Amino acid sequence: MTTAEQAPSAPRPALRALEPPQRQAGNHRLLSAAAVAAALLGTQTLAASVPLASDVRLLLPSEGLLAGLGDGLRRGYGLAMEQSAICGVTPPSLQIGWLAPGADPAPALRAATRSALLVAPPAAPLEPYGVLADQQRLTVLLPLQRGRSLEGLPQLRGSDRLWPLVPGRSLEVDRLAQALLADGIKKVMVVRDRTAESQALSDRFEATYANGSGQVIGLSAAPVAVDGDDPATMKQLVGDVDWYRPPALVVITAPGSRLEQAIRRAPWPETTLLAWPFPVTAAMAQRQIGVDPLSRGPGWSAFARSFERRWGYRPGPVEGAGYDTGLMAALASVRAQGQAGWALDWFSANANPQPLCRALRLRAQGRAVRPMGASSRLDLSPGVPPTANLQLSRR
């Protein structure tokens, strides 16, 4: 692992009420510049043998498809640092490290000076991070952890120190089930691909749908696994749908999968609604409903406006996750009663969500705090992901 982007440490000033913008413009400009330099534009490359101390260590994938997520995370995080500086708080110092996807972080971090807060890379292997958190009594944020690994998170060693910051994918199938029930659709057929992820999501959909008095119908009255590349299996599915005539066919798969392509090519009754756990993009003869995976919290609108002004493009889920990571890091760095809050014991999922400046003031007073999240409601707890608003997609 290589590390970079060390922000200079400095005593953190006490929080102060915001002065009129015209009186603070000069100071704010300097603080913002320092925050951006610390979070995004550092130039100091550290040799592994001479690691520097930092409050926060952000780990990113060094290669593969996930490596491209680093820029968005860092820009979202940097915006939170800029805003905390405007609120009167010196941002926590930061180092960034790179790991191969799926790598155990412990060997790479043994030589590094211990940070107070560790930010895990996207789709991190949770077991080694739980062990690391438990051994070092370290708080670990999980900014982009959404898959099946979250289901077993509460049972892992160290899970009381692992904090998922974005909703799991199960929230999307929950939203789809609730939308179908709200439309008065009480019977559906469910088809999934043969991946373990789709099996877990189809089981979750079935449970949520049943809780709303919905019924899965078909030959087995359960979700059916289908290989999109198998013409015989697809022919059987088309025949079953024609026979049972479900008001909706729910397709649990990933966008662009072989199963999605096969479903789009097949003939379906005009009255059958096709339901997807992702946004509807292509028109079909049938009506369609999907779920937009861009989860949103109460702070999304303000964050999106600020981000677009700062970076010149509309943010997505990655940028939102980086911003929420920055909110938590900024709040954790504040000293209340002489102590910083790196253990996140100041966080309360039941508190009213607060804008950043007010949240920072409450933290300095030793009060329970919940910031106004961009990518979720931040109603989370260790080992349990937050919830969010998910928009429907219809065609």
Buried (B, 14 or more C-beta within 10 A) or exposed (E): BEBBBBBEBEEBEEBEEBEEEEEBEEEBEEBBEBBBBBBBEBEEEBEEEEBBBBBBBBBBBBEEEBBEBBBBBBBBBBBBBBBBBBBBBBBBBBBBBBBBBEBBBEEBBEEBBBBBBBBBBBBBBBBBBBBBBBEBEBBBBBBBBBBBBBEEBEEBBBBBBBBBBBBBBBBBBBBBBBBBBEBEBBBBBBBBBEBEBBBBBBBBBBEBBEEEEBEBBBEEEBBBBBBBEEEEBBEBBBEBBEEBEBBBBBBBBBEEBBBBEBBBEBEBBEEBBBBBBBBBEEEEEBBBBBBBBBBBBBBBEBBBEBBEEBBEEEBBBBBBBBBBBBBBBBBBBBBBEEEBBBBBEBBEBEBEBBBBBBBBBBBBEBBEBBBBBBBBBBBBBBBBBBBBBBEBBEB
